[in-house]
Amino acid sequence: MSLSFCIPGGRIQAVQCDVAAGMRSASGAGPLPDLLEIVAMEKSILRRLKFLPRLFRMEDAEKLVPHPAMFLSRALKNGLIHRLMRGHYINSFLYGFPRVETVGCFLRPPAYISGEWALNYHGVILQSPVVCTTITLSSAVGKRRNIQYQGVTIEFSKISPVLFSGFMRIDDLLHRNSGKSGIGYTAFKKISSSCG
């Protein structure tokens, strides 16, 4: 006899079983899990995910659950969260996917967005860049450390701590004050006005 059921993660599972014995017949993997146990486990995962922010680290999950590796692997398997890189996750089931610049600044804090991506973000250029340059104090930079996210490459560049100052927070992102970013913007405007 074949039984099929749906669990809240959206996964449909078909199991061959001997109803009288309550055992799986095809795989012989042990007792058939009770449907109520599966539903309770899924509710437990969802209940705990509500306490996690849109972007979270393994350390955040360790504060909520006694066995974070098991919790994260089950949530990943059910499609409730997505892994960005080792120890960094997106709570996509509850909050959706964040913007690229938000992810870039989350992965290597403290950080800000620079280059063509920042110019496009502020409406200075209309081209859609395929590389989001994130400036950070972290030493984990270089081509091997690039991250692919939503069809965009997030690349990280290190800057001296002396130059990393003069920011304000807008929309959960660090933005340079006009005095600091004015140099790059002025150079861009000078080139643009001399061409036209």
N, C-alpha and C positions, 0 to 999 in steps of 0.2 A: 504494500500500500504506500502511496506517495502522499505526503502532507506538505502543504506549502503555507507559509504565513509571512506577514510583513511586520517588520519592527520599525520603530519611529525614525531610525536613521535613514529610511528609504530603501533599505536593502531587502530584497525578497530572497528567501532561502527555502529550497526544496530539500526534503530529507526523506530517504527511504527508511522505513522503520517497521518493526514488528509491534503492532499496537498492544498485543497481549503482554509481551515481555517488556515493552518500553525501551528497547535497545535499537541502535542503528544496525541495520543488517548489511548494508553495502560496505561501509568502511570498517565496521567493528571498532569504532573509536570510543566506545563507552556508552554510558547512559544518554538518552536523548534529553537535552536541556528542556526544562519546563518553560513554557511560553511565558508564564507569569514572572519567572526569574529573569528572562531576557528583557521583558518590558520594564521590570523594576531596575535592572542594570542601566538601561538606556535613560530612564528618568533620572537616575542618580547622576549620570554623566551630564545631562542637560541642566540639572539643578546646580551643579558645581560650575558649569561653564558660565552661568549667569553672573558669577562673582569675578570672572576674569575680564579684563579690558579687551578692546579690539585687537591690540597687539600686545603679546605677553611673552615672557621668558619662562624657562623651566623653573627658575626660582619662585616665580609667582604661583605656579602650580604646586610646588612643594609646600607652600603655606596653607593650601586648601585640602590636600589629599595625603593620606599616609604613604601611598605607593604611586608617585607621579609618573613614573615610566609606564606603568600598566594603564593608568588613566589616559595618558597622552596617546599611547598606541591604540587603545580602543576608540578614542575620539577621532584619530586619524583614519582608522580603518572604516569608520562609519561616515566619513566625509564631513564631520562637524567642525574640524579645524584643519588648517593647512600649514605645512612646515615651510618656513622661509629658508632656514639654514639650521644647523645644529643648535638646539636650545632656544630658538626663536620661532614663534608661531603666530598665526592669524586666527582669531575667533570668528571665522567667516559665517558660520551658521546663524549666529545671533546678530552680527553687526555688518555683514557683507565685507567686501574687499576694500581696503583703504587706498588712498592715492599713492602714486609712486614716490613722490617726495617725502611723504610721511613715513613710508617704509625705509627709505634711505637714511633718514635722520634717526629712526628707531634702532637700526642695526649697529651703528657706531656712534653712540652719544659721547660728548656733545658734537653736534654737526649742523651744517647748513648747506643749502643747495646753491650751486654756482654754475657758471657757464651758460650754454644755450638754454638749458632747462629753466634757469632762473629768469632769463630774459623772456622766454615764452610764458612763464607763469605770471609775470607782471605785464604782459601784453606789449612788450617792446618789439618782439619779432613774432611773425605769424606762422613760421615753419614749426612743424612738430618734430622735436628732436627724438632720436632713438637711444640716446645715452643721457642718463641723469648723473651729473657729476656732484658728488657729495664731499664737502671739505670737512675734515675731522681732525681731532687731536690723537686719535687712535693710531697705533703703529700697524694695524692689520689692513694694509693697503697693497695695491699692485694688481696686475692683470689676473693673477690666480684667485684673488679675493672678490672679483666682480660677481654680482648676483643677477640672474635673469628673473624678471618679475613682470608679468602681463605684457610680454613682448618688448620690454625695455631693458637695457643693460644699466644696472646701477654700479657706477665705478666710484671708488673711494680714493681721495688724495689727502695726504697729511700736510698740516700747516704748523708753523711754529706757534707755541702758546702766546708769544708776545703779540702776534698779529691776530690772534683769535679773541677779539673783544669788540664791544660796541654793537650789541644786538638787542632787538626787542622781539617779543613773542607775539605772533599773529597767526591765528588758525592752527595752533599747536605746532608751529614751525618757528625756527629762529630766522629772523630777517636782519640783514645788516642795516644800521642807521644810514641815513642819506650821506653823511660825511664820509663814511668808510667806503660805501659802494659807489659814491659819486665819481671816483677816479675811473673805474671801468666803464661806467655809463657815459661819462664825458668823452672818453676815448671813442666809444662806439658812436656817439652822436657826431663827433668831429669827422670821423671816417664817412659816416652816412651823408652828412651835409656836403662834404667835398666831392662826393661821387655824383650828386644830383644837382 
